[in-house]
Amino acid sequence: ENLFKIFFQHFFDFLKEKQDKRYMKGILDKMRDKCWLSKQVDRAFFNSFQIDSKDLISNTIIKEMPILFKEIEKVSQNAAILFQLIQDDSLGEEGFNIKRCESTIIQANTSKGLLYGMYRLYEEILLGNQFKEIISIPDQSIRMINHWDNMDGTIERGYAGESIFYANNQFRRDWTIVHEYARLLASIGINALSINNVNVHKVETRLITMDFIEDLKTMNAIFSSYGIKLFLSINFASPITIGRLETADPLDERVQNFWQKIVSNLYKEIPTFGGFVVKADSEGEPGPFAYGRGHDDGANMFAEILKPFGGICIWRCFVYNCKQDWRDRSIDRARAAYDHFMPLDGRFSDNVILQIKLGSLDFQVKEPVSPLFGGLRKTNQIIEFQLTQEYTGQQRAVYYQAPVWKEALDFDTKHDYSPSVVKGLLKSNSIDSKNSGICAVGVVGMDENWTHHKLMQSNIYAYGKLCWDNQLTSEEMANNWSKLSFILSDQGHKTVSEILITSRETYRLYNAPNGVGFMCKPHIHYGPDVDGYEYDRWGTYHFADRNGIGNNRSKTGTKYVEQYSSQRCEEYHNVKTCPDDLLLWFHYVKYDHKLQNGKTLIQDIYDNHFEGVERVQKYIAQWQTLENEIDEESYSNVSGLLDEQYDMAIEWRDQINTYFFRKSGISDKYNRNIYN
Ligand code: GCU
């Protein structure tokens, strides 16, 4: 019989009661020692389970099932969970069907599907949801996280402690943490992971050689057993730095032979290896331009070599001139990705994926969605988000990102074909739909709670859930995360959710105004410095003078608007229809310009910055109401960080308001305190 029986009685209550306060960290490991099932019983399960014993994921299910649903003490014929491998094309490779009648049945085509079904069932039970049937198939094929971890243990733009993968230019070999992390990712449906920084330094360049192969194999075995494909970021100049060639030209036969050897050696050791992530010709990283070649030449060379092994090449579009002369008003960094990659549409192999940042600059609190989405129609594509809060509070401010991602995925490009909305066209505009999806720069580090700010675990949770199911709302995900993480009264959960849901808007209000971006301290990207980047080489200017502020990216300016569909182009081009919160991204306007909300720009700037601080102050009061309900560790973690956020919000408010008061000479209508 194809049955897997466990006993159900009382466990509902038990799980609710024992619910781990740190959902993300080690919920299972805490229980592991006390696991009531012996190895022998495990094997018995396995036999009735009838999945290939060599299948890593089946083994994961067998190991974790009894731990997840442990403490089920009494036999009950009517309360069993049955895992069934079936053949149902509609479920695809990862989908599952959970049916609850007298018993609970999880069905899928693959063990990976069963694994996702198991976590989903567990979650539904913890949430106390009643249901008869859940059929679930992921909306996006690739659901990835990019780590920017360096082997010396640092993480580029990481603010939650050291790397969980590396220390002292070696693998850290804390396999327990890696294991916990893999489980965490699988429980929310993540299926791909690149494990080193896109800026590939000296030691990391050797990750593709045999120097670290044993550790890589261990990593791969752990992640594979949770259905996660492993990728490496590579250094385009490796043929020179480790191959002792004088060139890295992708059309040079010696270079191709170098990569051929590297790739075949890697796949010999790790046949399930995912492939490469490449940052080329970007911010000082080497690339094909040095040899007069295009990005298609570079990416296609890797693709051809990886293809026989089933590997893919993920090629980043974050390509722009980072040595711009601020005096030269003809250059617009925002145009760069489209200008470089749009002409190459249709020229990439079917195992190349272009990875495109959500906006055309760099993860600011508010940016328009990149025009490459909707523009590219014959190229595999992935949208790139950033879990780590580089420009948005660095794990010291609450910044729940689901609303940012929803905004991007739900964005209607208004091209005259269907689907024209980003979440749909990622797949439909890709030449191979399985090579499309979403990725995000990672956030976790060695900090005890993974994310430094307890509440920011919600971003990992929401990211995975949303990649899987694009219809979920920000509110639903925030509520569920709160319920999975804390045991609170209904009002308590409401408070947590409310803080999360409003946090992006709060941050936007006290940050750089109306989509202009980049008023942060150079390099560290934390705290305000209005002119910090104004006369620098990075192409991120606000052009404020005594009359007004903003970038003219309209048809009379850099013509960036013309990269959009004609409908969007007209909307953004016209100051009357351009959304208020993006106005300064697209236009230079005077301080007394009337916004769509009826206020003048300058008054809007003042109002927003005062309101931003007031909102953080309110969070502090709201959080205090939870003091007796929430566990102490979480309580003090968040209250300390809210205090810090409050101080920082005041700094933003005062510097921005004073700056614009001095430039414009226009007073606040309400006579609030603006320093002069
Ligand atoms: C940002 C970030 C860099 C990073 C780069 C990238 O500019 O500040 O640290 O390397 O993005 O996405 O490659």
Residues whose N, C-alpha, C, O or C-beta is under 5 A from the ligand:
A	BS01	GCU	E156 V198 F318 D362
